[in-house]
Amino acid sequence: MNQPIAFLLLVFALASCSSEQRQVSTEQYFDLQTFVAGQIDELNALHPNVEKTVVSGKEQETRQLATINWTKELDLFVQADLNKPAYRNSYQVEKPTEYSIVYRARPGEEVPVKYLKIELDPAQKKPRSVEATVTSENYLYNSEKRLLMHCSPDGKGNWLVRDYQVSGYQQLAFFDKKPFEVKGKVL
């Protein structure tokens, strides 16, 4: 066989092998998106009732709901996932205990998720709690959302969201901050 052709075949063979090896997970941080997507699937299958409280300014409303759009309800938790190419190396990682992970945006990083804390259950190795702070800022709009979710076993072998909360504020330019809070308790 001609040497240049043999060399090219060898290069292509090695390139194809290395591309297969590169398909290994590139996740650097806890995979919050997959965890929350699993919770959405479980909750959609189980159709639990939810006691939901919404506070906007001085107004508060509490209702018990039988139907929830879980994709929409837990969307902010999905958005708090850090495994995005643009976020690579944007966070300082701390492990205060064996079962907790804290991510903080490095100084000077322009990322919306400023803080994420995951507390894992020692036995299940699944999140018992998720806390995050997500901000958005531009010339016309400023907001901060603090997210909190607690999970535990349901007694039937499922690991499920038990309660969740989103609180914070929204502020349009030239207007006062509008605080809000949304709490949900899975019944």
WOBELQUI-V349035 format. One record per run of one state. SS is the DSSP state (@ for helix, = for strand, . for the rest). FROM is the first residue (numbers start at 1). TO is the last residue. If there is no record, write none. Layout:
ss=SS from=FROM to=TO
ss=SS from=FROM to=TO
This chain:
ss=. from=1 to=2
ss=@ from=3 to=21
ss=. from=22 to=31
ss=@ from=32 to=46
ss=. from=47 to=49
ss== from=50 to=56
ss=. from=57 to=58
ss== from=59 to=65
ss=. from=66 to=69
ss=@ from=70 to=73
ss=. from=74 to=74
ss=@ from=75 to=79
ss=. from=80 to=84
ss=@ from=85 to=87
ss=. from=88 to=90
ss== from=91 to=97
ss=. from=98 to=99
ss== from=100 to=105
ss=. from=106 to=112
ss== from=113 to=120
ss=. from=121 to=126
ss== from=127 to=137
ss=. from=138 to=140
ss== from=141 to=153
ss=. from=154 to=158
ss== from=159 to=172
ss=. from=173 to=177
ss== from=178 to=186
ss=. from=187 to=187
